[in-house]
Structures are given as structure tokens and as C-alpha cells.
Amino acid sequence: MSRYVIIGNGTASVGAIEGIRSVDKTGSITVISEEDRPAYCRPLISYYLEGKTKLENIGMRGADYYSDSAAELLCGRKAVGIDADRRTVALDDGEVLPYDRLCVCTGSSPFVPPFEGLGTVEKQFTFMTLDSALGIEKSIDAASRVLIVGAGLIGLKCAEGLTGRVASVTVCDLADRVLSSILDADCAALMQRHLEEHGMEFLLGDSAVRFDGNTAYMRSGRTVGFDVLILAVGVRANTSLISGIGGEVNRGIVVDERMATSVDGIFAAGDCAEGFDASSGGKRVLAILPNAYMQGHAAGVNMAGGSEVFDKGIPMNSIGFFGLHAMSAGVYEGEMYEERTDTSIKRLFTKDGLLKGFILIGRSERAGIYTSMIREKIPLSSVDFELLKRSATTAAFPPESRRKMFGGAV
Ligand SMILES: Cc1cc2nc3c(=O)[nH]c(=O)nc-3n(C[C@H](O)[C@H](O)[C@H](O)COP(=O)(O)OP(=O)(O)OC[C@H]3O[C@@H](n4cnc5c(N)ncnc54)[C@H](O)[C@@H]3O)c2cc1C
């Protein structure tokens, strides 16, 4: 009977459990979870803050999931080392677990720059875990002034969760626009205006450099008073367990298309892994929920002796703030087709006869069609691209491609 060990208990881990069980119904599965709770849907922590969902609804699977999957969950335990020769994992309490196949699903951790005076700030948080959301909730009241450092997805999601619950939410970022790694300047400006209309304040092209108690000293020379500080500057993949044993690590743990690392018997998946990016042809950390699940599933199948390749990952985002939805995927290179109104923007990027990327804000079309074209590298010459530009419709595809891409239903 095979012994499978999974380090980490997020979306990638759930994918790995389900991948293993799709092939091997009897091997033992042990999941090591630093967080002291079953897997939950991380993006929902801001919805919890906002009061849009309850704690009992944010679990990724039902209450009996681990017993139904015959997986043992070790909660509140941390893996501190791997011995790849002996095939064992050491835990922080001294226990040593043997494995035949191991999957590292350790996600990422918030990066906190060494700001001068940060230690003088009494109420400071990052925003990656349910525990951080619960801590923030305890620290705020209706009079709180919240300063968020970082106008990326995590900072803005936290800001959305808090707006309306506190007196003010100010977001600062050294970048000159919001969501700078996802949106280009025009699209970011549209989103920023929408966020401001809902009460957020922004200090862009400026950021805190020093703190003294409840005062932030900004690069521009201005000062900002606050009661609660949220640091959402960026994240770093948790790779040290693999780099510690000499495995190949770049920005993430380098994996092949089967999600195998460079160390025999060890796989990796999710935000900690650097896998194949179908839109650029290179390797990249693709830190989004669907990729974490699909990578985990492929890892699990391969760990159990099956065969699954994950080579269709692309950078993509689907996010909404106060009802304004933004979707983006791929790279923004090549020729641009654009449609825009006061409240919406659509941009399609084409190069070398392929759709390379898109941004849609405030639009309701079926972006999945564009995403499939990027993933599957569908030549523009094989579709009615003039029709597709105006509307994401399957009618633009010849019947054979329609069947291949979307199944028999369309
Ligand atoms: C606020 C927020 C909003 C987001 N919104 C979206 C969104 O709208 N759409 C989207 O696609 N993605 C979103 N994401 C990103 C998404 O949540 C991640 O891509 C996804 O959770 C990655 O899953 P994972 O399993 O790789 O890692 P994680 O979910 O981070 O799980 C990793 C787990 O491993 C544990 N761990 C780490 N090291 C060890 C160790 N040594 N021993 C034991 N356990 C360990 C960690 O404690 C953690 O519980 C959001 C993230 C955040 C924080």
C-alpha cells in the first residue's frame, strides 16, 4: 500500500487528494496543515469581513470530506524538513512521517518589507488567512481609520471587505495605479474611479517608508494617521522545504508538466510551484485558485501512478469590486482591439496569428471563449475573428473546433 504525504492544506492539497483517490482508493494519505482548520476557500476571507458569507460557509468541502476521502488531516502542525534519501518528513513537534510519494502544496506567505518603526504599530496585519481576517475584525470598530499598504488584489480585497465597516479606508502603493500587475493604465483608472465612488481613498505613486505608532510617514513627505495597518505589499512562494534539500527553485518550486519537482518522488502544486505558462511558453508561478486545484489534481494522479499533464495554465484573473467585474488573461502584447464606454473596457491582444491576452471590465460576455483560445492556441485564421472581436460567441468557430473546444453541447 502506498503512503502519500501532502504538505499544506489549501486548494492544491484538495486537488492532490482528489487526484490520488481517482487512481488509488486504498493508499494512505496524510495531510500536514500549519493552519489549525480544514481547507477553506481563501478568496472568501474578504467576503467574510464584508458580511457576505458566514464562517460555516467558507470550507472548501463538507464536514466529512477527510474521512470520506480516507485522508488523515494533521491540523496545526508544520513540516520543517524533508529527508529525500530516507523519504521522510519531519514535523515541528518532532514526529517523522515516512512517504512513498510527497506533494508540497505550501502556498505563499505575505512579504513584509523591513519598514523602519513597524514594531511601534500596535494593530498591524497581513491578509492571507482566515485567522488574519478574524484578527482584523476584532481590531476594528466604526471609528477606525484603516491604512492598507498595497493596491494589488489582496490589498483591494481587504479594502472592499472593510469599507462600510470602518470610518475610512486609505490604500497606498508605490505603483501609479491600482492592480498594477493585472490591469493596464486605462483599465486601472476605470477601476480606481469605481472604488473611489464606493468610499476608498488612494495615495498612488507614494508609499509608507516609516511608522511611528499610529502615523505613517510617506515617501512624498506627507503623513497619514491610522488606527489599523494592513500590509499587502506582495507574497513569496514557500519554497524552502525543497531548496533546503537542493531541489530546483526559482520564484517557485520548479515543476515539469506532471508537477514533478527535480527531487525524485516529490511533486509540488499551487502557489508554491513554478509550472508551465501556456500563454508565454515559459515557466511562471500562476497564483490563482483554479490553477492550484488543477495542478494539485495532476500531481495527485501522477503520484498514484496515473498519468495527467497540466500544460494549459495561463495567468488569468477574475475579480469584482462592488459589482464591477474585471477579467483578464494571458499577456498584453501585440495588436490591440478595443471597445470602451464610460463604464466598460474591452481589450483583445493579438500577435503571431493568435489571441495572446484580454482585459474585460464591466462586460458580461463569455470570457471563457477567449481564455480557451489562448490556452489552446487556436489560430485566428481558423475562426471568424471579426465576429469574435465584437462578441465572444461559439458561432465564430467551425463545427469541428466547437466540438473539440467546448464538447458536444454547442
Ligand atoms: C484575499 C485573497 C483573495 C484572493 N482572491 C482570489 C480570486 O478572486 N481568484 C483566484 O483565482 N485566486 C484568488 N486568491 C489566490 C488563491 O487563494 C490562491 O491562488 C490559492 O489559495 C492557492 O492555493 P494553494 O493550495 O497553492 O495555497 P494556499 O491556499 O495558500 O495553502 C497553502 C497552505 O499550506 C500551509 N503551509 C505552508 N507551509 C507549510 C508547512 N511547512 N507545513 C504545513 N503547512 C504549511 C499554509 O499554512 C496554507 O494553509 C486570493 C488570495 C487571497 C489571499
The ligand as an SDF file (V2000), in Angstrom:
LIG
                    3D

 53 58  0  0  0  0  0  0  0  0999 V2000
   -7.5630   37.7440   -0.0640 C   0  0  0  0  0  0  0  0  0  0  0  0
   -7.3030   36.8290   -1.2170 C   0  0  0  0  0  0  0  0  0  0  0  0
   -8.1480   36.8800   -2.3110 C   0  0  0  0  0  0  0  0  0  0  0  0
   -7.9200   36.0460   -3.4070 C   0  0  0  0  0  0  0  0  0  0  0  0
   -8.7930   36.1060   -4.4530 N   0  0  0  0  0  0  0  0  0  0  0  0
   -8.6390   35.2530   -5.4950 C   0  0  0  0  0  0  0  0  0  0  0  0
   -9.5620   35.2500   -6.5680 C   0  0  0  0  0  0  0  0  0  0  0  0
  -10.5140   36.0370   -6.6070 O   0  0  0  0  0  0  0  0  0  0  0  0
   -9.3830   34.3510   -7.5860 N   0  0  0  0  0  0  0  0  0  0  0  0
   -8.3330   33.4620   -7.5810 C   0  0  0  0  0  0  0  0  0  0  0  0
   -8.2140   32.6710   -8.5050 O   0  0  0  0  0  0  0  0  0  0  0  0
   -7.4240   33.4520   -6.5700 N   0  0  0  0  0  0  0  0  0  0  0  0
   -7.5490   34.3290   -5.5300 C   0  0  0  0  0  0  0  0  0  0  0  0
   -6.6480   34.3000   -4.4920 N   0  0  0  0  0  0  0  0  0  0  0  0
   -5.4870   33.3890   -4.5850 C   0  0  0  0  0  0  0  0  0  0  0  0
   -5.8690   31.9610   -4.1600 C   0  0  0  0  0  0  0  0  0  0  0  0
   -6.4390   31.9940   -2.8910 O   0  0  0  0  0  0  0  0  0  0  0  0
   -4.6150   31.1010   -4.1910 C   0  0  0  0  0  0  0  0  0  0  0  0
   -4.1470   31.0360   -5.5270 O   0  0  0  0  0  0  0  0  0  0  0  0
   -4.8840   29.6740   -3.6920 C   0  0  0  0  0  0  0  0  0  0  0  0
   -5.4060   29.6980   -2.3890 O   0  0  0  0  0  0  0  0  0  0  0  0
   -3.5970   28.8620   -3.7250 C   0  0  0  0  0  0  0  0  0  0  0  0
   -3.8160   27.6130   -3.1750 O   0  0  0  0  0  0  0  0  0  0  0  0
   -2.6070   26.7480   -2.5840 P   0  0  0  0  0  0  0  0  0  0  0  0
   -3.2160   25.4770   -2.1290 O   0  0  0  0  0  0  0  0  0  0  0  0
   -1.4930   26.7180   -3.5570 O   0  0  0  0  0  0  0  0  0  0  0  0
   -2.0510   27.5850   -1.3560 O   0  0  0  0  0  0  0  0  0  0  0  0
   -2.7570   28.0830   -0.0270 P   0  0  0  0  0  0  0  0  0  0  0  0
   -4.2370   28.2100   -0.2060 O   0  0  0  0  0  0  0  0  0  0  0  0
   -2.0070   29.3140    0.3740 O   0  0  0  0  0  0  0  0  0  0  0  0
   -2.4900   26.9110    1.0230 O   0  0  0  0  0  0  0  0  0  0  0  0
   -1.1890   26.6160    1.4680 C   0  0  0  0  0  0  0  0  0  0  0  0
   -1.2940   26.0680    2.8700 C   0  0  0  0  0  0  0  0  0  0  0  0
   -0.0490   25.4610    3.2160 O   0  0  0  0  0  0  0  0  0  0  0  0
    0.2290   25.7430    4.5660 C   0  0  0  0  0  0  0  0  0  0  0  0
    1.6770   25.5490    4.7950 N   0  0  0  0  0  0  0  0  0  0  0  0
    2.6980   26.3080    4.3210 C   0  0  0  0  0  0  0  0  0  0  0  0
    3.8880   25.8090    4.7410 N   0  0  0  0  0  0  0  0  0  0  0  0
    3.5960   24.7220    5.4900 C   0  0  0  0  0  0  0  0  0  0  0  0
    4.3960   23.7770    6.1980 C   0  0  0  0  0  0  0  0  0  0  0  0
    5.7340   23.8540    6.2040 N   0  0  0  0  0  0  0  0  0  0  0  0
    3.7780   22.7780    6.8830 N   0  0  0  0  0  0  0  0  0  0  0  0
    2.4070   22.6890    6.8790 C   0  0  0  0  0  0  0  0  0  0  0  0
    1.6020   23.5610    6.2250 N   0  0  0  0  0  0  0  0  0  0  0  0
    2.1950   24.5500    5.5400 C   0  0  0  0  0  0  0  0  0  0  0  0
   -0.2310   27.1790    4.7240 C   0  0  0  0  0  0  0  0  0  0  0  0
   -0.4250   27.4880    6.0960 O   0  0  0  0  0  0  0  0  0  0  0  0
   -1.5410   27.1400    3.9280 C   0  0  0  0  0  0  0  0  0  0  0  0
   -2.6120   26.7680    4.7460 O   0  0  0  0  0  0  0  0  0  0  0  0
   -6.8350   35.1310   -3.4030 C   0  0  0  0  0  0  0  0  0  0  0  0
   -5.9750   35.0820   -2.2850 C   0  0  0  0  0  0  0  0  0  0  0  0
   -6.2050   35.9200   -1.2050 C   0  0  0  0  0  0  0  0  0  0  0  0
   -5.2880   35.8450   -0.0190 C   0  0  0  0  0  0  0  0  0  0  0  0
  1  2  1  0
  2  3  1  0
  2 52  2  0
  3  4  2  0
  4  5  1  0
  4 50  1  0
  5  6  2  0
  6  7  1  0
  6 13  1  0
  7  8  2  0
  7  9  1  0
  9 10  1  0
 10 11  2  0
 10 12  1  0
 12 13  2  0
 13 14  1  0
 14 15  1  0
 14 50  1  0
 15 16  1  0
 16 17  1  0
 16 18  1  0
 18 19  1  0
 18 20  1  0
 20 21  1  0
 20 22  1  0
 22 23  1  0
 23 24  1  0
 24 25  2  0
 24 26  1  0
 24 27  1  0
 27 28  1  0
 28 29  2  0
 28 30  1  0
 28 31  1  0
 31 32  1  0
 32 33  1  0
 33 34  1  0
 33 48  1  0
 34 35  1  0
 35 36  1  0
 35 46  1  0
 36 37  1  0
 36 45  1  0
 37 38  2  0
 38 39  1  0
 39 40  1  0
 39 45  2  0
 40 41  1  0
 40 42  2  0
 42 43  1  0
 43 44  2  0
 44 45  1  0
 46 47  1  0
 46 48  1  0
 48 49  1  0
 50 51  2  0
 51 52  1  0
 52 53  1  0
M  END
$$$$
